[in-house]
Amino acid sequence: AQRAHDELCVRNVSSWSILISGYVQDRQAHQALKSYEQMQSEGIYAESGPFFICILKACGSIGNLGKGKQIHDEIQGITIRCHAGHCFGGHVLQVWCDREST
């Protein structure tokens, strides 16, 4: 998946989200966070609740409290798009904290 993503002519938030989600699902949290940082360095920023829940899950799974707080602060500065009628904004940190405590 990483190789295919690297070969894309145009990488966007959707392609990054798919890649990062795959890393999180495959329990490769460090690689997910590395990809998230690379995405941002390319000037691409997510605005969807599910994306942030996914990246915070990566932080929680490796116990990276500092990075999780940093991402939470970023979330506070943007308007998160709602999906299926549910807004995630205030609940994102709670989901991350719940994951962190398991």
C-alpha positions as a printed NumPy array, in Angstrom:
array([[  0.   ,   0.   ,   0.   ],
       [  2.855,   2.377,   0.836],
       [  4.519,   1.771,  -2.527],
       [  1.28 ,   2.368,  -4.424],
       [  0.676,   5.538,  -2.423],
       [  4.2  ,   6.785,  -3.106],
       [  3.645,   6.304,  -6.846],
       [  0.429,   8.337,  -6.993],
       [  0.744,  11.454,  -9.123],
       [ -1.574,  13.353,  -6.803],
       [ -1.832,  12.482,  -3.135],
       [ -4.783,  13.946,  -1.286],
       [ -6.466,  13.629,   2.087],
       [ -8.386,  10.551,   0.906],
       [ -5.299,   8.627,  -0.182],
       [ -3.481,   9.573,   3.023],
       [ -6.49 ,   8.576,   5.134],
       [ -6.638,   5.146,   3.516],
       [ -2.92 ,   4.585,   4.037],
       [ -2.94 ,   5.751,   7.659],
       [ -6.088,   3.781,   8.488],
       [ -4.471,   0.661,   7.07 ],
       [ -1.42 ,   1.14 ,   9.263],
       [ -3.592,   1.612,  12.357],
       [ -5.675,  -1.468,  11.556],
       [ -2.476,  -3.454,  11.04 ],
       [ -1.17 ,  -2.235,  14.42 ],
       [  1.631,  -0.221,  12.874],
       [  0.983,   2.923,  14.905],
       [  4.484,   4.339,  14.522],
       [  4.215,   4.154,  10.737],
       [  0.716,   5.7  ,  10.879],
       [  2.059,   8.666,  12.844],
       [  5.052,   8.998,  10.524],
       [  2.672,   9.071,   7.546],
       [  0.472,  11.645,   9.31 ],
       [  3.466,  13.916,   9.784],
       [  4.514,  13.44 ,   6.161],
       [  0.961,  14.264,   5.04 ],
       [  1.077,  17.525,   6.98 ],
       [  4.55 ,  18.365,   5.667],
       [  3.043,  18.173,   2.167],
       [  0.427,  20.733,   3.204],
       [ -2.46 ,  18.272,   3.392],
       [ -4.731,  18.505,   6.434],
       [ -7.685,  16.358,   7.433],
       [-10.962,  17.763,   8.711],
       [-13.04 ,  14.65 ,   9.322],
       [-13.897,  13.109,  12.663],
       [-13.182,   9.501,  11.627],
       [ -9.684,  10.437,  10.474],
       [ -8.851,  12.017,  13.814],
       [-10.292,   9.108,  15.746],
       [ -8.035,   6.824,  13.713],
       [ -4.865,   8.855,  14.264],
       [ -5.618,   9.27 ,  17.98 ],
       [ -6.099,   5.518,  18.195],
       [ -2.539,   5.194,  16.888],
       [ -1.318,   7.557,  19.616],
       [ -3.189,   5.635,  22.285],
       [ -1.997,   2.248,  21.117],
       [  1.649,   3.203,  21.647],
       [  1.028,   5.428,  24.661],
       [  2.195,   8.619,  22.943],
       [  0.315,  11.046,  25.166],
       [  2.26 ,  14.076,  23.955],
       [  1.437,  13.514,  20.292],
       [ -2.181,  12.759,  21.177],
       [ -2.494,  16.051,  23.048],
       [ -0.861,  17.885,  20.138],
       [ -3.354,  16.393,  17.685],
       [ -6.228,  17.159,  20.039],
       [ -5.09 ,  20.792,  20.131],
       [ -5.076,  20.818,  16.313],
       [ -8.629,  19.47 ,  16.306],
       [ -9.768,  22.279,  18.574],
       [ -8.61 ,  24.787,  15.964],
       [-10.667,  23.43 ,  13.063],
       [-14.254,  22.66 ,  12.216],
       [-14.628,  18.901,  11.961],
       [-16.971,  17.63 ,   9.265],
       [-19.845,  15.511,  10.437],
       [-20.525,  12.047,   9.065],
       [-23.877,  10.278,   9.13 ],
       [-25.29 ,  13.036,  11.305],
       [-22.718,  12.597,  14.072],
       [-20.151,  15.224,  15.001],
       [-17.047,  13.899,  16.648],
       [-15.341,  17.068,  17.929],
       [-15.935,  16.826,  21.67 ],
       [-15.843,  13.053,  21.691],
       [-12.532,  12.528,  19.918],
       [-10.384,  12.973,  23.003],
       [-12.732,  10.768,  25.031],
       [-12.399,   7.968,  22.475],
       [ -8.632,   8.353,  22.582],
       [ -8.593,   8.366,  26.39 ],
       [-10.832,   5.302,  26.491],
       [ -8.418,   3.509,  24.152],
       [ -5.467,   4.685,  26.235],
       [ -6.929,   3.193,  29.408],
       [ -7.508,  -0.301,  27.935]])
